[in-house]
Amino acid sequence: MNPVQALSDAAHRPYWLDDPSRPEAFPALVGDEHCDLLVVGGGYSGLWTALRAKERDPGRDVVLIEAQETGWAASGRNGGFCSASLTHGWANGASRWPDELATLHELGLKNLDDIEATLARYGIDCDFERTGEIDIATAPHQVHELQEAAEELEALGITGYEYLDRDALRAEVHSPTFLAGLWDRDGVAMLHPARLAWGLKRACTELGVRIYEHTPGTELSSRTAGLAVRTPYGRVFARHAALGTNAFPSLVKRVRPYIAPVYDYALMTEPLNAEQLAAVGWKGRQGLGDAANHFHYFRITPDHRILWGGYDIVYHYGGGVRSEYDHHPATYQKLAEHFFRCFPQLEDVRFTHSWGGAIDTCSRFSAFFGTAHGGKVAYALGYTGLGVGATRFGADVMLDLLSGERTERTELEMVRSKPLPFPPEPVRSMGIGITQWSMTKADENGGRRNLWLKAMDKVGLGFDS
């Protein structure tokens, strides 16, 4: 079957949100509200912050507002990879915070353990499976890179990783394009992303959080006793606020240059039949991602569908976030072509869903944090596609900052420093375009990075998803 035929019946909406268990939206805020803590944003970042605030202090009065519906944006559109990494992979962490790498690794694993415990405590059924993830070499130079990575991890004392040669990898998942793999056995879980968001929403309300949906925060102002956030039909007065708006424009305008919203796209297949499953293997159900600059991420669901996403990273001039950007037919066709190249034994499979969404990328690829309005406002931004797990850690950082506590988290250089901001337009678009072209050339030329990429590496300015 050709890619066009395979895509012909695909619904242009996120598979995860197309779910009969999707809860009804809560009413919008009408009038004025008062609280101790206002959380802005109903994705993972905001939901974890509201939940952790109530767990830390059950008496704290917490309100959460969401511009659309809980889990509607990135939290309901991602691949469902819940990683322990707080730094967008150990290599990025080692290059930026080598002296803190061991601590960051331990904090990340603890954070993932705590997520698993939270799901059990509140009875959140989101198909959580701690299967791990395999980075896959599909080109000869990537094989050497994975071998070197395995050696570096061993030298750093980071355990839980296993190098797989071609035969060992294909015994786990069969593809003629797979040459080698590096399996993070315990540091990644697979889950249903939308059900995680909906489960957190339920847990928050059970603890007493008041949630208003279809209630965007339009303006933030300081007052003597706290803050005021204006909404279309009311206001929220609070002592403190935590902002979890991520790819959307922050209410703290000075942090906006640090974020470049980029669009990522994914496909979901129909369920595989028994013969197709046998041809692919994948009994371990690990998450998979190839090791190219323009990489694919893919996983198999409990009902035997394959999610296939990534590769293209689409930035729109001016950094706008708009609903019309959620679909990109040219990328869907490209992804389908790549899928059948990876799994030719699935030539008769069709796709049921195709969708996209915005990612809050920053120049260091991992979250940054800060406060505003005299310490009354905290923010966490820039998860760059790895926020499914790291947002819980970010929630604790924001709550630490609002309390004024000095904790192990707030003492981290990662928390105390910020990435370089992206330049203004048109330089931003030009730079992103050159970087994208250079990354493509590196993939085509054995991983060799040109002078542009080397210069970007030297100053710590990157662009990724």
N, C-alpha and C positions, 0 to 999 in steps of 0.2 A: 504494500500500500504506500502511495506517495504521501509526503507530509501534508499537502493540501487536503487530500481526502481524509486523512487521519484527524485533521482539525475541523472538518466541515460541520460537525454537530456540537462542537465544544461551546459550552455556556461561558459567556464573558463575565464571570463573577467568581470570587474566591471559593474554592471548594469547601474550605473549613467553615465559612459563614453560611453555606448552603446546607444547613443542618436543622432538622426538626426540633432539636433541643434548644435552639436559640431562644433566649428569654425575651419577654416583652420589654420594651424600653420604659424607663421610669419617666415621669412627667418632668417638664422643664421647670426651672425656678421662675416663679412669678412673685415679685415683691422683694423684701429684704430678709437676709439671713444673718445670723451671728454665730460665731464658733471660735474655738481655740486655734484650730488648724484648718486652713483651706488647702485642698489639693486640687490643682488644675491639670486635667488630663485623665481620661479613663482607660488608658492602655496599661501595660504591665507596670510602667514606672509609677504612675499615679496609684494604681490599685495596690501594689506592694507597699507604697508609702503609707496609704491609709490603713492597711492591715497591720503593718509593723507599728504604726503610731498607737493603735488601740491595744496591741499586744504589750507594748512597753508601758502604757498607761491607760488602763481601761476607762478611767474617768475623763480622759481627754475628749472634748467635743470636736468631732471631725466632720467636715463637709467636703464632698468631692463633686466637681462639675466637669462635664464632658460635652464637647461641641457637637458630637453626633451621637453614637451609641457606644457603649463599652465594648472594647475589642474590635472596633470597626476598622481601624487603620492598621498599622504594621503588626499589632498584636494579634490580629485575626487573619493576616495574609502571609506570614512567614512560613518557612519550611518545617518548623517544629523541632529544630535542633536546640536543645537546652544544654549549653556548654558550661563547664566549670570555669573556663578561662575568663578572666576579668580584663585581659589585655589584648584581645583579638588574636589569640594564639601565643604560644610560649616564645616564638622567635621575635615577634614584635615587642613583647615584654622584655626579653633579654637585651634587645638593641636599645631600648629606651630607659629601663630601670633595672640594670643588671644587679645592683646591690640589693634590690627588693624582690627579685624574682622568686626566691624560695618562699618568702612571706606571702606574696601575691598568689603563688600556686596553692599554698596551704589554705589561704582565705577563700580562694575560688572553690576548692574541693569541699570545704566546710559549707559554703554557701549552697552548693548543689545538694549536699546532704540535708541541709535545712529545708530546701525546697521540697525534697522528697518527704521529709517528716511533716511539713505543713500540709501537703496533699493528703496524707494519711489522717492527720488530726482533724481536718475539716471535711473529710470525705469527698474530695474533689476528684472526680473520675475524668481524667484527660488522657488516657491511654499512655501513661508514663512508663517507659521501658528504658532501663539503663544499659543500653546495648553498646555504647561507645561509638566512635566514628573512625573511619579509615580514610586517610589522605592517600590519593592514588596517583601514581606516575603513569602517564600515557605517552611520554616521550623519553628517549634515552637519557637526556640530561637530567630529567626529573628523578630517575632512578638513583643517580649519584647524589642528588640533593637530599633524597629521603634517607639514604644510607648515612650521609654526613649528619643529618638531623638526629637519627637514632644514636649515633656516637656522641653527639653533643649533649643529648638528654641524659645519657648514661654518665657522662663526665660531670654534669651538673647535679647528679643525684636525684633526678626526677624520674620516678618509676611509673609503671603502668602502661608503658608504650611497648609495642612489639613490631619489629620489622618483618614484613612478609615478602618473600620473593614471588615471582610470577605464578608459580604453581600453587603456592600456599594461598595467595590472594584469590586466584580463580577458583580454588576449592571453596572459598567463602561466598563469592559472587562471580558468576562467569560472564566475562566480556572479552572478545578478542583484542580490545584496545588496552586492557590492563596489563601493565608490565611489572609493577611492584606496589607495595603499600606500607603505610605506617599507621598502626592501629592504636588509637588511644582507647584502651579497654574500659576504663571506668569514669572518664571525665566528661562524657556526653550522654544525655538521655534523649530519646525520641518521645514526642508527645503531640497531642491535638491542640494546636495553639489557641484556637477560639474557645474551646472548652476550658482551657486553663484560665483565660480571662473571665469567662462567665462564672467559673467556680470561685475565683477570687472576689468577684462582685458579690456573689451570694454570701461568702464568708464575711466580707466587710459589713454588709447590711445586718447580718446576724450579730455582729459585735457592736452595732449601733451607729455605723457610719451612715450619714444621710447623703444619698447620691441623686444628683439632678442631671438628666441627659438632655440632649438638644439645647445645651446651655453653654455657649462659648464665653470665655472670659475676654472682654474687649479692651479693658483698660485697667491698669494697676496704679494705685496711688497710695502714698504714705500718709498716715494720720498720727496724731500724738500717741494714741493708745494702741496703734497697730496699723492695719492696712484696709483698703477697700478695693474690691474688684467689681467692676461694672459688667453686667451681662445685658442681653437685649431687653429683658423685662424685669430687671431687678438689680440688686447689689448684694455682695457678701462682705460683711465686716469680720475681720479675723485678727488675732494676735500675730499669727505667723502664716506663711504660705509656702508650699512646696510646688515647684513647677515641673511637670512631666510632659511637656508638649513636644519635645524631641524634634521631628522634622518640620513641624509647623512653627510659624514665627513666634518667638518668645515674647512674653510680656516685659521682659527685661531687654530692652532694645540693644544694649551694648554687646550682648553675646551673640546676636544674629550673624555677624560676619564669621563666626567660628564654625557655622554649619552650612554645608552644601547639600540640599535635598537631592538625592539621586533615585532613579526608578529602577526597580528590579522586577523581573517577570518570571512566571512559573506556569507549568502545565501539570495536569493530573490525568492519568490514564484511567480507563475502565478497569474493573477488577480482573486480574489475571486468572485464567483457568488452570486446572491441575497440570496440564501439559506445559503451559507457558512457565508456570512456577518451577517445574522440574528443570526446564531449560536454563533458567537463570540461577537457581539455587537460592542464595540469600536467606538461608534458614536462621542465621544469627540476627537478621533484621537491623544491622548496623546502619548508621548514617554514613553516606559516602560523599566525597568531594575530590575533584581532581586538582592537581598541583600547579595548574597553569595560572598566569596572571589573570586572564579572563577565564575564570573557573566555573564549573558546573557544580551544583550541590543536588543530591538526590537521595531519596529514602523510600522505603516501602511501608505502607499503612497496614493496620491490623486486618483490613478486608482485602489486602493484596493488590492495592493500587500502587503505582509508582509516581511519586512527585519528582519532577525534573525541572530545575530552575537555574537561574544565574546567567553567566556569560556576559551578556550585554549590561553595561552600566550607563544609563541614559540621564543626562543632565540637561535641563532646559534653561535657556538664557534668563538670567534674573533670579534663578532659584525658586521659581514658583511651584506651589503644590496645588494641583487642580485635578478634579475628577476625570477630565478628559485624558490626562496623562496615564491613567490606570490601565490603559489598553494600548498595545503596540503590535499590530499584526505582523510586521516584518520580523520582530523578535520572536513571536510565536512560531513562525515558519522556520526560522533559524534554529530555535530550540528543538523543534520536531525533527529536523534533519540530523542534528547532533545526537538525538535520542536513538534514532534507528541505526546510526553509525556505531554507537556504543553497544546496542542490543539488537543486532540483526535478526536474532532468533525470535524477536517479537514483532516481526514485520506486519502482522495482521492486527496489532493493537490500535485502538482508537483513543483519542483524548476526549474527556468529558467536560473539562474545565480549563480555562486559560484566564490569567489575571496578572495584575501588577500592583505595585504600591511604592510609597516613598520611604527611603531610609535616611536617617539623620547622620550622614557621614561627616567626619572631621579629619583634620590633616594628620592626626596621630592614630587613627583607626579605633580608638577606644575611648571610653567615656571621660568627660572632665566635669568638674564640680565647682560651685562657688556660691557666694551669697550676695545680696543686694539690699538696698533700703535699710542700711544700718544693722544688718544681720537678721532682719525680720523675714527675708525671703531667701530660700535656697533653691538651687537648680542642679539638675544632672542632665547632660546632653552628650550626643556624639557616640552612641553605642555602635554605630557602623555595622549593623546587621547581626551583632551578637548580643542583643539585649534580652533574649528570652530568659536567660539565667542571671545575667549581670545586673539587670534592673533591680533585683532584690537587694543586692549589695549596694547599689546606688541609692536605694530608698533609705537604708541604714545610714549611709554617709550624709544624706540631706537632713535626716533627723538629728544626727550628731551635731552637724553644723548649726542647726536651729537652736539646739540646747546649749551651745557653747562648750560642750564637752570636748576634752582632748582624749581621743581614743586611738587604738591601734590603727583604725581606718584613717582618721583625720591627720595622723602623723606621717602617712605615706607621701612620698614625693609625687606619686601619681595623682593623689588627691590635691596636693598643695600647688601643683603646676598646671599650666594650661597649654594646649596646642597652639601652633601658629594660626592666626586667622587666615581665611582665604582672601585674596585681593578683591577689590571691587570690580564690577563689570566695566569695560569688556575684557579686562585682563583675566578675570576669573574664567570665563568661557574659553578664551584662547588657551590658557594654561591647561585647563582640563582636557581640551581637545588634543593638544600636543602630548599630554601624558597618556591619554587613551591610545593614540597612534603608536607611541613608543612602547607601551605595554604589549600591543599586538605584535610589533616587530620583535620584541624580546621573545615572545612565545614561538615565533617563526624561526628565530636564529639561535636556537639552543640555549635560551635563557640569558643570553648576553645583553646587558643593559647599556643603552647608549648614554651619551654625555648628559642628556637632559635628565634621565632617570637617576644617574649618579649624582647630579647636582641636587636634585630633589631629595635624594637619600641623605645627602650631606647636611642639608639645612633642616631635615625632619619634616618636610612638607610632602604629603602623599595624597593619593586619591584612590579609594577602594570602596568595596561594598561588602 
